[in-house]
Amino acid sequence: MGRDMTGAPRARAQVEDVDASRLTPDAGAAIVTARLREAGDLYAATGKRSEGHCYDNAYTVEYTLARALDGGWRIADALVTGTT
């Protein structure tokens, strides 16, 4: 894994699944559940990569969406509901 333009370590994130079955277009709020996988390497305060210290975790997040004035959806709240 490399570093971004500022020199900070980059992490990898991937959306594995999205369930928008509780999303209704005419409602003012909705619940969307997503399963995410996040991975990254850990670095010391000196900026040196810590050999052998990395993470790769999957977790489920429940997002509460609210209808914005422009008609789009905005994330109003997020709750991690589980890990695997």
Helices and strands as residue ranges (DSSP letters): E 12-19, E 29-43, E 49-67, E 73-83
